[in-house]
């Protein structure tokens, strides 16, 4: 018997990267996994992988920037499958402009909505059923950028991840005696498709020293599969080797800057 038999899990951002690997691992331990994300095709592909391994999973397209869609999604899962035992808030996004000197309010709000407000909305949606049953697990993927903010992730991303770190701590302090386990996982650089959107996309050699998506997924599984009387409030996971990010920081500093007559950034 798997560690998560008869559990129902919902994983956001499950079409690729950490979310996909997390869904596969949770299903391998017996959970019925709802894979949520913006695009159906990668969700269906992950569901097929899980099914071929003998697991149980369904795809659920979801725009987590919409509170109405979140509420409808949770209600549908509770009606069609059952109450959610494990919520994994994995979906996230970063701004293209990293320097707050040039960052627009619209882009700031977009990052906050996906990385922070969506976590609030999802957590609020699953809490009533969890509290009524006397237990549940909410795991949120934050980032070490919450503790060491810099231009690598950018101003909006770091602030949002710090906010969600605080919010998960609030859930832990407020609901632990009602059986709710609220965990924040703070990964360092992880080789996922989001790296392709960096101001300076890392080289294959640089990616080789980063975490792999499955490293973080295994951390999620650890936190989700402890017996009900044990929990991990906060877990840091980072690459063993620290790479030189000076070139990344310098490139990110000038993204979005106005240009002078020579075509270079106006400093």
Secondary structure, 3 states (H helix, E strand, C coil): CCCCCCCEEEEECCCCHHHHHHHHHHHHCCCEEEEEECCHHHHHHHHHHHHHCCCEEEEEECCCCCHHHHHHHHHHHHHHCCCCCEEEECCCCCCCCCCCCCCCHHHHHHHHHHHHHHHHHHHHHHHHHHHHHCCEEEEEECCHHHCCCCCCCCHHHHHHHHHHHHHHHHHHHHHHHHCEEEEEEEECCEECHHHHHCCCCCCHHHHCCCEEHHHHHHHHHHHHHCCCCCCCCEEEECCCCCCCCHHHHHHHHCCCCCECCCCCECC
